Amino acid sequence: MTNKLNIPLLQDADLKDKIVLVRVDHNVVKKGIIHDPYRIDATIGTLFHIVAKGGKLILMTHVGRPKDKKTGEIKIDDNSSVKAIVKYLENKLNIKFSIPEFNANDNKGYFEIESILKNNVKELKEGKTDAIYLPNTRWFAGEEAKGEEADNFAKQLASVADIYINDAFGSWQAHASTVTITKYLPSFAGFLMQKELENLDRIFKPNTPLLSVVAGSKFDTKIDSLNALLKTSDYLVLGGVLYNAYLCAKYDIEISGIAPEDLEYAKQFVEYSKQFPGKLIELPYIVESDVIEGSFEGKTRVHNIKDLKPKTKLNFVLDVAAQSFEAPEVKDVFMKSNTIFINAVMGYTPYFNEGTIALDKLIDNNKNASKLYGGGDTLQELKTLLPGVYMVAIDDPTYYMFTGGGAVLKAIQEGSYNGLEPVKALMNK
């Protein structure tokens, strides 16, 4: 079979009697609880293959952001532990994991791990345990470090394994466990990684028209992706704070909560979008609220953006009204698009869900389009708000659910999945 991805593939690796270090993206735990195991389940095929071919598993993932970027301190507690993930896998796979215990150094995370880890690997080889699951990779000082510190951590990991598998598409940052490690072990892409990269081509080489729907809370983290999507998409729809900032910039209005830096980026985006007339589809009805603590009768009102005069001041705009998706100019675009990429939650959760429900229902009504959902909150809200659609979508070939929305946007920004540093590291092998 031709390797169209041009990276080393798991199915080509000799796994028999090998210790196989697998980087997964099981970052699905919040305060010790798994809310949606989709990203865990998506890696099961890779794990089964490795065991079936005679390999011994060491798994690793990051969970949350335990490192304080200002102080450098790493908080190690049950809120960002892998324990819930291990319990889920043990129940699902009927195998026993061991979680190595290391010593933290003055709130700076784990440093010396090799000697302790070798004892765990010895037990793995002797069959005293079925698999190893390392603690949260971001509890290790070298994971998000650069240079020698990252190299030392990667070398320690490599010293106990024979092969490295990257099956963590959503973990696109250039960290020690996703990039540096490839310098020290034979490295391959897992089945999920392969599947995600192959489906990215449905965005890069879409069945047109391509409609992209993107929402978010910060314009600065999305502007490069939005600029790229304006070039490559036939239509683009915005939601969330991105849309609020865009409205402020274009129509010279004020909306509470829009930061000055978001407004500046929005102004740049509005100017840039003038090169692509007709591509930006504006949602005509927005929901203003006097408070953000909930949706209360008498505290919210719906506005048509065309009725807003310059210098109008609004309180918090926390959703897009459902009737936006009934507007003929909006509905027509959604129904005639042949590929729809969605990385969007329209409203301020958990109180304002009207816009997201209407969006997902309209997308589902287009039975022929390829519907490509970015991961994270986008998938979580689809499952929570429209569980019936979510369950059908899992087995519907017109749907594909990426495990990492941020990774998809980064690839779009770079113009190719080759621009993702972990993928680039595999290509260099």
C-alpha positions in Angstrom: 0.0 0.0 0.0 1.3 3.4 -0.9 2.3 5.7 2.0 0.6 8.9 0.9 1.5 10.7 4.2 5.3 10.3 3.7 5.8 9.6 7.4 6.8 6.3 9.1 3.7 4.3 9.9 2.8 2.1 12.9 1.9 -0.9 10.6 5.5 -0.9 9.3 7.1 -1.1 12.7 8.6 -4.3 14.1 6.9 -4.4 17.6 7.6 -8.0 18.8 9.1 -8.0 22.3 9.6 -4.3 22.1 8.9 -1.7 24.7 6.7 0.8 22.9 6.4 4.4 24.2 3.1 5.9 22.9 2.2 9.6 23.1 -1.6 9.9 23.1 -3.9 12.9 23.6 -6.1 11.8 26.5 -6.5 15.3 27.7 -10.1 14.8 28.6 -10.0 15.2 32.4 -11.3 18.2 34.2 -11.0 18.3 38.0 -10.4 14.5 38.0 -13.5 13.7 36.0 -13.8 12.4 32.4 -16.7 14.2 30.6 -16.2 12.6 27.2 -13.9 9.6 26.5 -14.0 10.1 22.7 -10.3 11.0 22.5 -9.4 7.9 24.6 -11.6 5.6 22.6 -10.1 6.9 19.3 -6.7 5.5 20.2 -7.8 2.0 21.2 -7.0 0.6 17.7 -3.4 1.7 18.0 -3.1 0.1 21.5 -4.7 -3.2 20.4 -2.4 -3.4 17.4 0.8 -2.9 19.5 -0.2 -5.6 22.0 -1.3 -8.0 19.2 2.1 -7.6 17.5 3.9 -8.5 20.8 4.7 -5.0 22.0 4.7 -3.8 25.6 2.9 -0.5 26.3 4.1 2.7 28.0 1.5 5.5 27.5 1.8 9.2 28.1 -0.4 12.2 27.7 -0.7 15.8 29.0 -3.7 16.8 31.1 -4.6 20.5 31.4 -2.1 23.3 32.2 -0.5 22.6 35.6 2.4 24.9 34.9 2.2 28.6 35.9 3.7 30.4 33.0 4.7 33.4 35.2 6.4 31.6 38.1 7.4 28.4 36.4 5.8 26.4 39.2 4.2 23.1 38.4 1.1 22.1 40.4 0.9 18.3 40.9 -2.5 17.2 42.2 -5.5 15.0 41.4 -7.1 17.7 39.2 -4.6 17.1 36.5 -3.8 13.5 37.2 -4.1 10.6 34.7 -5.7 8.4 37.4 -9.2 8.8 35.9 -7.9 7.9 32.4 -6.2 4.8 33.8 -9.3 3.6 35.6 -11.3 4.1 32.4 -8.8 2.1 30.3 -8.5 -0.7 32.9 -12.3 -1.1 32.9 -12.6 -0.9 29.1 -9.6 -3.1 28.2 -9.6 -5.4 31.3 -5.8 -4.9 31.8 -3.8 -3.6 34.7 -1.7 -0.4 34.5 1.0 0.8 36.8 1.6 4.6 37.3 5.2 5.3 38.3 5.6 7.6 41.3 8.4 10.3 41.1 9.6 12.9 43.5 8.8 16.5 42.8 11.5 19.2 43.2 10.3 22.4 45.0 7.2 22.9 42.8 9.3 22.6 39.7 8.0 19.2 38.7 9.7 15.9 38.2 13.4 15.9 37.1 15.2 12.5 37.7 12.9 9.7 36.4 15.1 7.2 34.7 16.0 5.0 37.7 12.4 4.7 39.0 11.0 4.2 35.5 13.5 1.3 34.8 12.0 -0.6 37.8 8.5 -0.2 36.4 9.7 -1.4 33.0 11.4 -4.4 34.6 8.0 -5.4 36.1 6.4 -4.8 32.7 8.9 -7.2 31.0 8.4 -9.8 33.7 4.6 -9.7 33.2 3.9 -8.3 36.7 1.9 -5.5 35.1 0.2 -5.3 31.7 1.1 -1.7 30.8 2.5 1.5 32.2 0.8 4.9 32.1 3.2 7.8 32.9 2.0 10.7 35.1 0.9 13.9 33.3 3.7 14.8 30.9 3.4 18.4 32.0 4.3 17.4 35.5 7.8 16.8 34.2 10.2 19.8 34.2 11.5 19.0 30.7 8.2 18.6 28.8 7.6 22.3 28.0 11.3 23.3 28.3 13.7 24.1 25.5 17.2 23.0 24.7 19.2 20.8 27.1 16.4 20.4 29.6 14.0 19.1 27.0 16.8 16.8 25.6 17.5 15.3 29.0 13.9 14.5 29.5 13.6 12.9 26.1 16.7 10.9 26.6 15.4 9.6 29.9 12.2 8.5 28.2 14.1 6.9 25.3 16.4 5.0 27.6 13.5 2.7 28.7 11.8 2.1 25.3 12.7 0.6 21.9 10.1 2.4 19.7 8.1 5.7 19.9 4.6 6.0 18.5 2.9 9.4 18.1 -0.9 9.0 18.2 -1.6 12.4 19.7 -2.8 14.6 16.8 -4.4 17.1 19.2 -1.1 17.7 21.0 0.5 19.8 18.2 2.8 21.9 20.4 6.5 21.2 20.0 7.2 19.6 23.3 9.7 17.0 24.5 7.2 14.1 24.3 5.9 15.1 20.9 9.0 16.3 19.0 12.3 15.9 20.9 11.8 12.3 21.7 11.9 11.4 17.9 15.6 12.3 17.9 16.4 9.3 20.2 14.0 6.4 19.1 12.7 4.9 15.9 9.4 6.8 15.5 6.1 6.1 13.8 2.6 7.6 13.4 -0.2 5.7 15.1 -3.5 4.8 13.4 -5.4 7.8 14.8 -2.6 10.2 13.8 -2.8 8.7 10.3 -6.6 9.0 10.2 -6.6 12.6 11.3 -4.0 13.7 8.7 -5.8 11.9 5.9 -9.1 13.7 6.9 -7.3 17.1 6.9 -7.1 16.6 3.1 -10.9 17.0 3.1 -10.3 20.6 4.2 -7.3 21.2 2.1 -8.8 19.6 -1.0 -12.5 20.0 -0.3 -15.6 19.1 -2.3 -16.6 22.8 -2.9 -18.2 25.0 -1.8 -16.3 24.9 1.5 -18.0 26.6 4.4 -15.9 27.2 7.6 -17.6 28.1 10.9 -15.2 29.3 13.6 -15.8 30.8 17.1 -13.5 31.6 20.0 -12.8 33.8 22.9 -9.5 35.5 21.7 -8.9 37.1 18.3 -5.1 37.1 18.7 -5.0 33.3 18.8 -7.2 32.9 15.8 -6.4 35.7 13.4 -3.8 33.8 11.4 -6.1 30.8 11.0 -9.0 33.1 10.0 -6.9 34.9 7.4 -6.0 31.5 6.0 -9.6 30.3 6.0 -10.7 33.5 4.2 -8.3 32.5 1.4 -9.2 28.8 1.2 -12.9 28.7 2.0 -15.8 29.8 -0.2 -17.7 31.1 2.9 -16.7 31.9 6.5 -19.0 32.3 9.5 -17.8 33.7 12.8 -19.2 33.2 16.3 -18.5 33.9 20.0 -16.2 36.8 21.0 -14.6 36.7 17.5 -17.9 37.7 16.0 -18.5 40.3 18.7 -15.1 41.9 18.1 -15.7 41.8 14.3 -19.1 43.6 14.7 -17.5 46.3 16.9 -14.8 46.8 14.3 -17.0 46.8 11.3 -20.0 48.7 12.6 -18.3 51.0 15.1 -20.4 49.8 18.0 -19.3 48.9 21.6 -20.0 45.6 23.3 -19.1 45.0 27.0 -16.2 42.7 27.6 -14.4 43.2 24.3 -10.7 43.8 25.1 -8.9 46.6 23.3 -6.4 44.1 21.8 -9.2 41.9 20.4 -10.7 45.0 18.8 -7.4 45.9 17.2 -7.0 42.4 15.7 -10.6 42.6 14.6 -10.0 45.8 12.8 -7.1 44.3 11.0 -9.2 41.3 10.0 -12.1 43.5 8.7 -9.6 45.4 6.5 -8.1 42.1 5.3 -11.5 40.6 4.5 -12.2 43.4 2.0 -10.0 41.4 -0.4 -12.6 38.6 -0.3 -16.0 40.2 -1.0 -19.0 37.9 -0.4 -17.0 35.3 1.6 -17.9 36.5 5.1 -21.5 35.5 6.0 -22.8 37.6 8.8 -25.3 36.1 11.3 -28.0 38.8 11.5 -29.4 38.3 15.0 -27.5 38.6 18.3 -28.5 38.1 21.9 -27.6 40.9 24.3 -27.7 40.2 28.1 -27.4 42.5 31.1 -25.6 39.8 33.1 -23.3 36.9 32.4 -24.3 34.7 35.3 -27.3 33.2 33.5 -30.1 33.7 30.9 -32.9 35.5 32.8 -36.2 36.7 31.5 -36.2 40.5 31.1 -32.4 40.6 31.1 -31.9 39.6 27.5 -33.0 41.0 24.1 -32.4 40.2 20.5 -31.0 42.7 18.0 -30.7 42.8 14.2 -27.2 43.9 13.5 -28.4 46.0 10.6 -30.5 48.1 13.0 -27.5 49.0 15.2 -26.3 52.6 14.6 -22.7 53.6 14.9 -21.6 54.3 18.5 -24.4 52.1 19.9 -23.4 50.6 23.3 -24.5 47.1 24.1 -24.1 45.1 27.3 -22.7 41.5 27.0 -23.5 39.8 23.7 -23.6 36.1 24.7 -25.1 34.3 21.8 -26.3 34.3 18.2 -30.1 34.1 18.1 -31.6 30.9 16.5 -33.4 32.9 13.9 -30.0 33.9 12.4 -29.9 30.3 10.9 -33.4 30.7 9.4 -32.4 33.9 7.5 -32.5 32.9 3.8 -29.0 34.3 3.0 -27.5 32.2 5.8 -29.6 29.1 5.4 -28.9 29.0 1.6 -25.1 29.0 2.2 -25.3 26.2 4.7 -27.5 24.0 2.5 -25.5 24.5 -0.7 -22.1 23.9 0.8 -20.6 20.5 0.1 -18.0 20.6 2.8 -18.5 22.2 6.2 -15.7 22.7 8.8 -16.9 23.5 12.3 -14.8 24.7 15.2 -17.4 26.7 17.0 -19.5 27.1 20.1 -21.8 30.0 19.4 -22.9 31.0 22.9 -21.5 31.6 26.4 -21.9 28.2 28.0 -23.6 26.8 30.0 -26.3 29.4 29.9 -26.6 30.4 26.2 -27.1 27.4 23.9 -29.7 28.7 21.4 -27.2 29.6 18.7 -25.1 26.4 18.9 -28.2 24.2 18.8 -29.6 26.0 15.8 -26.2 25.9 14.1 -25.7 22.1 14.6 -29.3 21.3 13.5 -28.9 23.3 10.3 -25.6 21.5 9.5 -27.2 18.1 10.2 -30.0 19.0 7.7 -27.5 19.1 4.9 -27.4 15.3 4.5 -24.9 15.3 1.6 -22.2 17.6 2.8 -19.0 16.4 4.5 -19.3 17.7 8.0 -15.9 18.0 9.7 -16.0 18.9 13.4 -13.0 20.3 15.2 -12.4 18.6 18.6 -12.6 19.9 22.2 -15.5 22.1 23.2 -17.1 21.9 19.8 -17.6 18.1 20.2 -18.5 18.3 23.8 -21.3 20.8 23.2 -22.6 18.7 20.3 -22.8 15.7 22.5 -24.4 17.6 25.4 -26.9 19.7 23.5 -27.8 17.3 20.7 -26.9 13.8 21.9 -29.1 12.1 19.2 -27.2 13.9 16.4 -23.9 13.1 18.1 -24.6 9.4 18.4 -25.7 9.1 14.8 -22.7 11.2 13.6 -20.2 8.8 15.1 -21.1 6.2 12.5 -22.2 8.5 9.7 -19.6 8.7 6.9 -20.6 12.2 6.1 -19.4 13.3 9.5 -15.8 13.3 10.8 -14.8 14.4 14.3 -11.3 15.5 14.8 -9.7 14.9 18.2 -8.0 18.3 18.2 -9.6 21.5 16.9 -6.5 23.6 17.7 -4.3 21.2 15.7 -6.7 21.5 12.7 -6.6 25.3 12.9 -2.8 25.3 13.2 -2.5 23.1 10.1 -4.8 25.4 8.2 -2.7 28.4 9.3 0.5 26.6 8.1 -1.2 25.6 4.8 -0.4 21.9 5.4 -0.2 19.3 8.1 3.5 19.3 7.3 3.6 22.6 9.2 2.7 20.8 12.5 6.0 20.3 14.4 5.2 16.7 15.6 4.4 15.7 12.1 7.5 17.4 10.8 9.6 15.5 13.4 8.1 12.2 12.0 8.8 13.2 8.4 12.4 13.8 9.4 12.7 10.2 10.4 
